[in-house]
Amino acid sequence: MKNSSVGQLSFLPGLMPRMFLIRLG
């Protein structure tokens, strides 16, 4: 469970900038 939670915390911050860059592009 902890590994899954840490993966989500690392995935969300990495996904937000991607969507932001896509919108700017």
KESEPA-144094 format. One record per residue: residue number from 1; residue in one letter; chain; x negated, y, z of N, C-alpha, C in turn. Coordinates in Angstrom, 1 decimal. Layout:
% residues N
(site NUM, "A", "A", (X, Y, Z), (X, Y, Z), (X, Y, Z)),
...
END
This chain:
% residues 25
(site 1, "M", "A", (-0.9, -1.2, 0.0), (0.0, 0.0, 0.0), (-0.9, 1.3, 0.0)),
(site 2, "K", "A", (-1.9, 1.2, 0.8), (-2.8, 2.4, 0.9), (-3.5, 2.7, -0.5)),
(site 3, "N", "A", (-3.9, 1.6, -1.1), (-4.6, 1.8, -2.4), (-3.6, 2.4, -3.4)),
(site 4, "S", "A", (-2.4, 1.9, -3.4), (-1.3, 2.5, -4.3), (-1.1, 4.0, -4.0)),
(site 5, "S", "A", (-1.1, 4.3, -2.7), (-0.8, 5.7, -2.4), (-2.0, 6.6, -2.8)),
(site 6, "V", "A", (-3.2, 6.1, -2.6), (-4.4, 6.9, -3.0), (-4.4, 7.0, -4.5)),
(site 7, "G", "A", (-4.0, 6.0, -5.3), (-4.0, 6.0, -6.7), (-3.0, 7.1, -7.2)),
(site 8, "Q", "A", (-1.8, 7.2, -6.5), (-0.8, 8.2, -6.9), (-1.3, 9.6, -6.7)),
(site 9, "L", "A", (-2.0, 9.8, -5.5), (-2.5, 11.1, -5.2), (-3.6, 11.5, -6.2)),
(site 10, "S", "A", (-4.3, 10.6, -6.7), (-5.4, 10.9, -7.7), (-4.8, 11.1, -9.1)),
(site 11, "F", "A", (-3.7, 10.4, -9.3), (-3.0, 10.4, -10.6), (-2.2, 11.7, -10.8)),
(site 12, "L", "A", (-1.5, 12.1, -9.8), (-0.7, 13.3, -9.9), (-1.5, 14.6, -10.2)),
(site 13, "P", "A", (-2.6, 14.9, -9.5), (-3.4, 16.1, -9.7), (-4.0, 16.0, -11.1)),
(site 14, "G", "A", (-4.3, 14.8, -11.6), (-4.9, 14.6, -13.0), (-3.8, 14.8, -14.1)),
(site 15, "L", "A", (-2.6, 14.5, -13.7), (-1.5, 14.6, -14.8), (-1.0, 16.1, -14.9)),
(site 16, "M", "A", (-0.9, 16.8, -13.8), (-0.4, 18.2, -13.8), (-1.2, 19.0, -14.8)),
(site 17, "P", "A", (-2.6, 19.1, -14.7), (-3.4, 19.9, -15.5), (-3.2, 19.5, -17.0)),
(site 18, "R", "A", (-3.0, 18.2, -17.3), (-2.8, 17.7, -18.6), (-1.5, 18.3, -19.2)),
(site 19, "M", "A", (-0.4, 18.3, -18.5), (0.8, 18.8, -19.0), (0.7, 20.3, -19.2)),
(site 20, "F", "A", (0.0, 21.0, -18.3), (-0.2, 22.4, -18.3), (-1.0, 22.8, -19.6)),
(site 21, "L", "A", (-2.1, 22.0, -19.9), (-2.9, 22.3, -21.0), (-2.1, 22.0, -22.3)),
(site 22, "I", "A", (-1.3, 21.0, -22.3), (-0.5, 20.7, -23.5), (0.5, 21.8, -23.8)),
(site 23, "R", "A", (1.0, 22.4, -22.7), (2.0, 23.5, -22.9), (1.2, 24.8, -23.5)),
(site 24, "L", "A", (0.0, 25.0, -23.0), (-0.8, 26.1, -23.5), (-1.2, 25.9, -24.9)),
(site 25, "G", "A", (-1.5, 24.6, -25.2), (-2.0, 24.3, -26.6), (-0.8, 24.4, -27.5)),
END
